[in-house]
Amino acid sequence: MTGESFQEPSPKLNKVSTPPITAKETTRKDKTTKKEAKTTKKKKETIKIFYHTVTTGDNRTAISKKHAITIEKLTSLNPKVNWKDLKTGDKIIVKIE
């Protein structure tokens, strides 16, 4: 380090050639990004499932009459249900929206 001298950088090197960003430009950019985000969001579909809880004396016919649907529709909504072995507390699907 002996014999070396420190030189200040030239003032020309410190100048930045880009113009400053104004507050209006910043606000405009923020609004654009929010608007773009809204248009890219996908609408989520919700599916509602309505259940019937089996009580004493319920069978396929009673449940279909109570909910005004056909026995065939009730059976197709519940393919895994053993209709001859319904138990109190079982949940049966009666409607899907």
N, C-alpha and C positions, 0 to 999 in steps of 0.2 A: 504494500500500500504506500510505500514511500515513493515519492516522486510523482504520484498520480494526483490529478486535481479533479474535483467534482465540478461538472458543468450543469447549469440549469437548462432544462429542455426549452426548445424554441417556442415562443408563444403561438406560432402558426400551427404547431402540432396539436395544441389543446382545443382548437376551434372545431365545433361539430357543424356539419353542413346541413343537417336535417332541421326542418322548421319545428317549433314547439307545437305540441298538441293542445288545442284549446278545450275548454270545458264542454262546449257544444258538441265537438267531435266525439269526445269520450261518451257523452250521454247518448248520442245517436248510435254509436257502436253497441252500447249495452242494450238498447231497445231492440236492435236488429237481432242480437243473439237470443234474447228472450223470445222474440217472435218466431225465430227459426226453431227453437226448442219446442214451442207449442205445436208447430205443424208436424214435427217428427214424432211426437208421442202417439202411441197406438191406443185406441180405445179398448179398454178391457171389457170383455163380455162376462157378465155374471150369470150363473146358472142357479136357479132356485129349485130345491128339491123339497117336496112336501111329504111328510111321513104320517102314517097312522100307527098308533101303538095298540097292539092287540090286547083286548080285554076278554074276560070270560064270556064264552058264547059266540065270539066272532068267528066267522068263516069267510071264504072267498066271496060268496054271494052277498052277505051282510055288509062287508067292507065296500064292495063295488056299488051297492045301492046307496050307502051312506055318503059316498063321495061322487056319485053320479057319473061313474065310468063303467065301461063294459068289463065283463069278466076276462075277456081276451086281452084287453089293454092292461088290466091289473096283473095278469099272468106274464105278459111281455115285459112289464116294468120290473118284475121280480122273478127272473128265471131260476134263481138258486133256491127259492123258497119251497119247502116241502109242505104243501097245502093241507095234507092229511095230519101233519104233526105240528100245528100252530100252538105256540105257548103264550101265556099271558106275559106281556112285556116285550114281545118281538116287535120290531119296527118294520113296517111294510111301506114301500114307496107307492104313493097314490097319484103324484103329479110332478112333472118336471117342466119348468119354464125357462 
